[in-house]
């Protein structure tokens, strides 16, 4: 609810990494790992901003942020085939109106 993210190892109750206030205090609505690149995850916050984290590039801050101000995004889902190395990764955004927007993710965050 405060924008904090914790990365846990399954064998420990303590986080390996913790990012406090990662969304400037906005609650996190959804978080999902990239299906084609294990070091990348996407975060959607309550202000309809998407943060892209690439832990191989920067493990302190997100590498990109995209604000979607036109309409509230209520959830997101990543689309891709992990067994293929073509680097195709999409993100589906469900809007408050019921519309779904599907966008392609840049290859630098999708290639294995």
N, C-alpha and C positions, 0 to 999 in steps of 0.2 A: 504493500500500500504506500510505501514511501520512496519507491524507485530503487531499492537496494536489490542487488543480484548476488547470489552466492553459488559458487561452483563446488560441488561435493564429490568426493570419491566414495564409492559404495561401501567401503570397509571402515569409514570413519564418520563420526557425527560432526566433526569439525570441518569447516570449509577449507578447500585448497586455496581459493581466492575469494575475495569479497570486494564488491564495488558498491560503495555507499552513494546514495544520491545520483545514481547513474542516469536518471531522466529528469534532473532538476526538480526532484520532489514529486513528479507526476506518478500516479499509480501505474503499475505494469499490468496491461490487459492480456498480453500473450508473449511467449518466448518460445522459439523453436530453433533447433540446430539445423544447419544446411544439410540437405540429404546427400550432396555430392562433394562437400568439403568439410571434413570433421572439425576443423578449427574455427569455423564461422558459425555465428548464431545471430538471429534477428530478434529484436525486441520492439513490441508495439506498446506505446503508453496511452494514457487516457486523453491526451491532447491530440491524438491521431498523428503522432510522430513515430517514425520507424528508425531505429538505431541498428547499424550493422557493426558487429564486433568480429574482428579477425585476430584471433589470439596469436597467430604467427607474425602478424605485422605490428600489433600493439596490444599488450595485455593490460594497459592502464586505462585506456579510453576507447570509445567506439571509433572506427575508422571512417564512418559516414553517418549522416543523419538526414532524413528526408521528412519534411513536414507536409502533411496533406490537409490543408486548411479548409477545403471546399465543403467537406461533409465528414461527420464522425465515422470513424472506422471502428467497428465493434469487435472484429476478430481478424486473424490472418492465418493462412496455411501455406506452407512451402510445397512446391510441386517439383518432382524430379525423379530420376532413376539412378539410385546409387551405384548399380552395377555397370552403368555406362560411363565412359570417361569423356563424353563429348562436351561436358560442362554446361549442359542445359539445365537451368534452374529457374523456376518461376515462383511468383508470390501472388497468392489470391487474397484480395482484401474485401471483406464483407462490410458494406456501408449500412448505416442506420436505416436508410430508405429501402433496403432489401436488395440493392444492386450489388453485383460482384465485379470487381475490377481485377484482371489478371495482367501482371507485368513481368517482363523478363528481367533477371538479375544479371548484372555485368559479369562477364567471364572471369574477371580477376577474383571474384568472390564465389565462383561456382566451380572452377576447375579443380580437380583433385590434386 
